[in-house]
Amino acid sequence: MAQTTIKQDPAIKQMADEVSSKNIETIIRKLVSFKSRNTLSDTTSRTEGIGAARNWIKSEMERYAAASGGRMKVEFDTFTQPAGGRYDKPTVLKNVLAILKGTDPGDTRVYMVSGHYDSRVTNVMNANAVEPGAVDDASGTAVSMELCRVMAQRSFPATIIFMAVPGEEQGLNGSAHVAKRAKDEHWNVDAMLNNDIVGNTHGQDNDLKDNIHVRVFSEGIPSIDAVLRNDTTRRVAAAISSLIGNGGENDSPSRQLARYTKETAERYVDQLDVKLIYRRDRFLRGGDQTSFQLQGFTAVRLTEMNEDFTHQHQDLRTEKGIVYGDLPEFADFNYIQKVARMNLSVLANLASAPASPINVGVTTTQLTNNTTLQWQDPKIGKKPVGYYILMRETTSPLWERKIYVTGNQTTLDYSKDNYFFAVQSVDAGGHESLPIYPKPVR
């Protein structure tokens, strides 16, 4: 095995160390204390129901924001979901957004981290049962909130949004609304991390106990809703044809984010092995990252390695000695701490890095056995001090070599027929942008 040198940014390592399993446990137990967080549950009580839960989340984030020196603002993103489907009446939903404004006025990039704070039992329309939702998804909400607490005290060139959304169990409605708002208002969302079911370390059927691994789901063919809505057959066929012709079936923006997440997280979090799952979500299932992918944004889902379905979407009960229900005693708070540190390392590096290079291409003016790559400096934010050329064999899921260059063009003595390449920006502190897969330049 080759030696690997790990270089950490001490400021990011310090932030990761500040992520507290005790705080995470406190957040999860408080969310469970509202009894039901079903999207259709009570909104008037101060102690029970989704209304009390969202008010508490917002007040906590406002408390964290006090340490930001005015750079963080917390708001409700409010809308009414009409009756139909999993809504028996028009329902007011409120996303909670804590926005940590970037310090560089010339840098428009936005990075988002999210968990859904609604919960459910066996019948998703049952709004009045005790629905603790400790792992699904108070765990993801706690990740977003704990990162908000730690990172509010710091500053980054780019903007970071810490988010908690409702309506996931009813049809991804909260995330769909904020994703459409981001599209309509031209937010420059560079990456979105969705944490959903990140708190259990025991597999139900296989009896595996695993606090080392976490899954990152990423789509291959980008599911951009705008393409699907407009002239479906011709445009989708052209997009897929271009992807296949360029060999990019495994190099979508979301796949690049997934690889970046693995490399960065394992640099900062001990005893963590990030497993890249090359599909949009679990088999025939979905999550809030899809709402952002459908709007053309880069997004991935983070989920525990082995799920326990006796504690997901279950009425509280005991049958044949098995306790059913998503209770906090089945959550592993130290594991959630790892996942939170993983998210923090990715967000902090991306928000500190230069923007990605633009117009990245591989020249195809003549047939050669080498590869010439060219690109332009990013138009926003600080100028990179250099660039990494990423390279891997076509059979490899991960980037295998990083070659540092300056300037905006390089020729490598490796064939574009036999290797995949990408280019990412880097600053003097070693913070790297998301990689960009090249297009052919004729």
C-alpha positions in Angstrom: 0.0 0.0 0.0 1.4 3.4 -1.0 2.0 6.0 1.7 -0.5 8.9 1.8 0.4 12.3 3.3 -2.6 13.9 5.0 -2.5 17.7 5.3 -5.2 19.3 7.4 -6.2 22.9 7.8 -5.8 23.5 11.6 -8.8 25.8 11.7 -11.1 23.2 10.1 -9.7 20.5 12.3 -10.5 22.7 15.3 -14.1 23.2 14.1 -14.5 19.5 13.6 -13.2 18.8 17.1 -15.8 21.2 18.5 -18.7 19.2 17.2 -20.2 17.6 20.3 -22.0 14.3 20.6 -23.6 15.6 23.8 -25.1 18.6 22.0 -26.3 16.3 19.3 -28.0 14.0 21.8 -29.6 17.1 23.5 -31.0 18.3 20.2 -32.4 14.8 19.3 -34.0 14.3 22.7 -35.6 17.7 22.5 -37.1 17.1 19.1 -38.4 13.7 20.3 -40.1 15.5 23.3 -42.5 17.2 20.9 -44.2 13.8 20.6 -45.3 14.3 17.0 -43.5 16.2 14.3 -45.8 14.9 11.6 -46.2 17.6 8.9 -50.0 17.5 9.5 -49.7 17.7 13.3 -50.6 20.5 15.7 -49.2 24.0 15.0 -50.7 25.9 17.9 -49.3 24.2 21.0 -46.1 25.5 22.5 -45.0 22.1 23.6 -46.3 19.5 21.1 -46.5 19.1 17.4 -44.6 20.3 14.4 -45.4 24.0 15.1 -43.6 23.8 18.5 -40.7 21.9 16.9 -40.1 24.4 14.2 -40.3 27.3 16.6 -37.8 25.7 18.8 -35.4 24.9 15.9 -35.6 28.6 14.8 -35.0 29.9 18.3 -32.0 27.7 18.8 -30.4 28.7 15.5 -31.0 32.4 16.4 -29.2 31.7 19.6 -26.3 30.3 17.7 -26.4 33.2 15.2 -25.7 35.6 18.1 -22.1 34.5 17.9 -21.8 35.5 14.2 -21.4 39.2 14.6 -24.4 39.9 12.5 -23.2 37.7 9.6 -25.9 34.9 10.2 -29.6 35.5 9.8 -32.3 32.9 10.6 -35.6 32.9 8.8 -38.7 30.8 8.1 -39.3 30.0 4.4 -43.1 29.7 4.6 -45.5 28.4 2.0 -48.9 26.6 1.9 -49.1 23.1 0.5 -52.5 22.5 -1.2 -54.7 19.6 -0.3 -54.1 16.4 -2.3 -51.9 13.3 -2.1 -50.6 13.0 1.4 -52.3 16.3 2.5 -55.9 16.0 3.7 -56.1 19.8 3.9 -54.1 22.9 2.8 -51.2 23.0 5.2 -48.7 25.8 6.1 -45.1 24.5 6.0 -42.0 26.3 7.2 -38.5 25.5 6.3 -35.9 26.9 8.8 -32.9 28.5 7.1 -29.8 29.8 9.0 -27.8 31.8 6.4 -24.1 32.4 7.2 -23.3 35.2 4.7 -19.9 34.8 2.9 -17.3 37.5 3.6 -16.3 38.0 -0.1 -18.8 40.3 -1.9 -17.5 39.0 -5.2 -18.2 35.4 -4.3 -21.8 34.3 -5.0 -21.4 30.6 -4.2 -23.8 29.0 -1.7 -23.4 25.7 0.1 -26.3 24.0 1.9 -26.6 21.3 4.5 -30.0 19.9 5.5 -32.0 17.4 7.5 -35.8 17.0 7.7 -37.5 17.7 11.0 -40.8 16.0 10.3 -41.5 12.5 11.5 -44.1 9.7 10.9 -45.3 6.3 12.0 -46.8 3.4 10.0 -49.6 5.5 8.6 -48.1 8.7 7.2 -51.5 10.4 7.5 -51.7 9.7 11.3 -50.8 13.1 12.7 -51.7 12.5 16.3 -49.7 9.4 17.3 -46.4 9.6 19.3 -43.9 9.9 16.4 -40.4 10.3 17.9 -38.4 10.2 14.7 -35.1 10.1 16.5 -33.0 8.7 13.7 -35.4 9.6 10.8 -34.6 12.4 10.8 -33.9 14.2 14.1 -30.4 12.8 13.5 -30.0 14.8 10.2 -31.6 17.9 11.7 -29.2 17.7 14.6 -26.3 17.5 12.2 -27.5 20.7 10.5 -28.1 22.5 13.8 -24.8 21.4 15.5 -22.8 22.6 12.4 -24.8 25.9 12.6 -23.7 26.3 16.2 -20.0 25.6 15.5 -19.6 27.4 12.2 -21.6 30.6 13.1 -18.5 31.7 15.1 -16.4 31.5 11.9 -16.3 33.3 8.6 -15.9 31.9 5.0 -15.6 33.6 1.6 -18.7 31.8 0.4 -22.2 31.5 2.0 -23.3 28.5 3.9 -27.0 27.7 4.6 -27.9 25.4 7.5 -31.4 24.0 6.8 -34.2 22.0 8.5 -37.2 21.1 6.3 -40.6 19.6 6.8 -42.8 17.6 4.4 -40.2 15.1 3.5 -42.4 12.1 4.5 -45.4 13.6 2.6 -43.4 14.0 -0.6 -40.2 16.1 -0.3 -42.4 19.3 -0.2 -40.2 21.5 2.1 -37.0 20.8 0.1 -38.9 21.2 -3.2 -40.1 24.6 -2.2 -36.7 26.0 -1.1 -35.0 24.4 -4.2 -37.4 26.1 -6.5 -36.9 29.3 -4.6 -33.2 28.9 -5.1 -33.6 28.4 -8.8 -36.1 31.3 -9.2 -34.0 33.7 -7.2 -30.7 32.6 -9.0 -28.9 31.3 -5.9 -25.5 30.0 -7.0 -25.9 26.7 -5.1 -22.6 24.9 -5.7 -23.4 21.9 -3.5 -26.1 20.5 -1.2 -25.6 17.8 1.4 -28.7 16.0 2.6 -28.4 14.1 5.9 -31.3 11.6 6.3 -31.2 8.6 8.6 -27.6 9.1 9.9 -27.9 7.9 13.5 -28.2 4.1 13.7 -25.3 1.6 13.6 -27.2 -1.7 13.7 -28.6 -3.5 10.7 -31.9 -5.2 11.3 -31.7 -8.3 9.1 -28.0 -8.8 8.9 -27.2 -8.0 12.6 -24.2 -6.0 11.5 -22.9 -3.4 13.9 -21.1 -0.7 12.1 -20.0 2.7 13.3 -17.2 3.1 10.8 -19.0 3.4 7.5 -21.4 5.9 6.0 -23.0 5.9 2.6 -23.0 8.8 0.1 -25.6 8.4 -2.7 -25.0 10.3 -5.9 -26.9 10.2 -9.2 -25.1 9.5 -12.5 -27.3 10.9 -15.3 -28.3 14.3 -14.0 -32.1 14.6 -13.4 -32.6 18.2 -14.4 -36.3 19.0 -14.3 -36.0 21.8 -16.8 -34.7 19.3 -19.4 -37.5 16.9 -18.6 -40.2 19.5 -18.9 -39.0 21.1 -22.2 -39.2 19.0 -25.4 -38.5 15.9 -23.5 -37.6 13.3 -26.1 -35.2 15.4 -28.2 -33.4 17.2 -25.4 -33.0 14.2 -23.1 -31.8 12.1 -26.0 -29.2 14.8 -26.9 -28.1 15.1 -23.3 -27.6 11.4 -22.9 -25.9 11.1 -26.2 -23.4 13.8 -25.3 -22.8 12.2 -21.9 -22.1 8.8 -23.5 -20.0 10.2 -26.2 -17.8 12.0 -23.7 -17.5 9.0 -21.4 -19.1 10.9 -18.6 -21.7 8.4 -17.3 -19.9 8.2 -14.0 -18.7 11.8 -13.8 -21.9 13.9 -13.2 -21.5 16.9 -10.8 -23.1 14.9 -8.0 -20.6 12.1 -8.5 -17.8 14.6 -8.3 -19.3 15.9 -5.0 -19.5 12.4 -3.7 -15.8 11.7 -4.4 -14.9 15.0 -2.9 -16.9 14.2 0.2 -15.0 10.9 0.6 -11.6 12.3 0.2 -12.1 15.3 2.4 -14.0 13.6 5.2 -11.5 10.8 5.5 -8.8 13.5 5.8 -10.4 15.0 8.9 -12.5 12.3 10.6 -10.7 9.3 12.2 -12.2 5.8 11.9 -14.5 6.8 9.1 -14.8 4.9 5.7 -17.1 6.7 3.3 -18.8 4.3 0.9 -19.8 5.8 -2.4 -23.1 4.4 -3.6 -23.6 5.1 -7.3 -27.3 5.6 -7.4 -29.6 8.6 -6.6 -30.9 7.0 -3.5 -31.7 3.6 -1.9 -33.6 1.1 -4.1 -36.9 2.7 -5.2 -36.6 5.3 -2.4 -35.9 9.0 -2.3 -34.9 12.0 -0.3 -34.6 15.8 -0.2 -31.4 15.8 -2.4 -33.7 14.9 -5.3 -35.5 18.2 -5.0 -32.3 20.1 -5.7 -31.1 17.7 -8.4 -34.4 18.3 -10.3 -33.6 22.0 -10.3 -30.2 21.4 -11.7 -28.2 21.7 -8.5 -25.4 19.4 -7.4 -26.5 17.3 -4.4 -25.9 14.1 -2.5 -27.5 12.1 0.3 -25.7 10.8 3.4 -27.2 7.8 5.2 -26.0 5.2 7.7 -24.6 2.0 6.4 -27.1 -0.5 7.7 -30.7 0.5 8.4 -33.0 -1.0 11.1 -36.5 -1.0 9.7 -38.1 -2.0 13.0 -37.2 1.6 14.0 -38.3 3.4 10.8 -41.9 4.4 10.0 -43.3 2.2 12.8 -46.0 2.6 15.4 -44.6 2.4 18.9 -45.2 -1.2 20.2 -43.6 -4.4 21.4 -44.2 -7.6 19.5 -42.6 -11.0 20.2 -40.0 -9.2 22.3 -39.1 -6.7 19.6 -39.4 -3.0 20.4 -40.7 -1.1 17.3 -40.4 2.7 16.9 -37.8 5.3 16.2 -36.8 6.0 19.7 -33.6 7.9 20.9 -32.3 4.8 22.7 -31.6 3.3 19.3 -29.5 6.2 18.1 -25.7 6.2 18.3 -24.8 9.8 19.2 -21.1 9.3 18.7 -21.7 8.0 15.2 -23.8 11.1 14.4 -21.0 13.2 15.7 -18.7 11.5 13.1 -21.3 12.2 10.4 -21.5 15.9 11.5 -17.7 16.2 11.4 -17.8 14.7 8.0 -20.2 17.3 6.8 -18.3 20.2 8.4 -15.0 19.2 6.8 -16.6 19.2 3.3 -18.6 22.5 3.8 -15.6 24.4 5.4 -13.2 23.3 2.6 -15.6 24.2 -0.2 -16.6 27.5 1.3 -13.0 28.4 1.9 -11.7 27.3 -1.6 -11.6 29.3 -4.8 -14.5 28.6 -7.2 -14.1 25.9 -9.7 -12.4 26.6 -13.0 -14.7 27.3 -16.0 -14.8 26.2 -19.6 -12.8 23.1 -18.8 -12.1 21.2 -22.0 -9.9 18.5 -23.6 -8.6 19.5 -27.0 -9.6 17.3 -29.9 -8.1 19.1 -32.9 -6.0 16.1 -33.8 -5.6 12.5 -33.0 -2.9 12.0 -30.3 -1.9 9.6 -27.6 -1.6 12.4 -25.1 -4.2 14.7 -23.5 -4.2 18.5 -23.6 -6.5 20.1 -21.0 -7.4 23.8 -21.0 -9.6 26.0 -18.7 -10.2 29.5 -17.5 -10.0 31.1 -14.1 -13.2 31.3 -12.2 -15.1 34.6 -12.7 -16.1 35.0 -9.1 -14.3 35.1 -5.8 -10.5 34.9 -5.3 -8.2 33.7 -8.0 -6.7 30.3 -7.4 -2.9 30.0 -6.9 -3.0 26.9 -9.0 -5.0 23.9 -10.2 -5.0 20.1 -9.7 -5.4 17.8 -12.6 -7.2 14.8 -11.4 -6.7 11.5 -13.2 -7.9 7.9 -12.9 -8.2 4.8 -15.0 -11.6 4.2 -16.6 -12.3 1.2 -14.3 -11.5 3.2 -11.1 -14.4 4.8 -9.1 -12.0 7.2 -7.4 -9.4 9.8 -8.6 -6.0 8.1 -8.4 -3.5 11.0 -9.1 -3.4 14.7 -8.5 -1.0 16.8 -10.5 -0.4 20.4 -9.5 -0.1 23.0 -12.3 -0.2 26.7 -12.7 -1.5 28.5 -15.8 -4.6 27.5 -17.8 -3.4 24.6 -20.0 -1.4 21.4 -19.6 -0.5 18.4 -21.8 -0.1 15.0 -20.1 1.6 12.0 -21.6 -1.5 9.9 -20.9 -4.2 9.1 -23.4 -7.7 10.5 -23.1 -8.8 7.2 -24.5 -7.5 5.3 -21.5 -8.0 7.7 -18.6 -10.5 10.1 -17.2 -9.5 13.6 -16.1 -10.9 16.6 -14.2 -9.6 20.0 -13.1 -10.1 21.7 -9.7 -9.0 25.0 -8.3 -6.8 25.3 -5.2 -5.7 28.2 -2.9 -2.5 28.7 -0.9 -4.1 27.0 2.1 -4.8 23.8 0.1 -8.6 24.3 0.0 -9.9 22.6 -3.2 -12.9 23.4 -5.3 -15.2 20.8 -6.7 -13.6 19.1 -9.8 -14.9 19.8 -13.2 -15.1 17.1 -15.8 -13.9 18.4 -19.2 -15.9 18.7 -22.4 -14.4 18.2 -25.9 -12.9 21.4 -27.4 -12.7 21.3 -31.2 
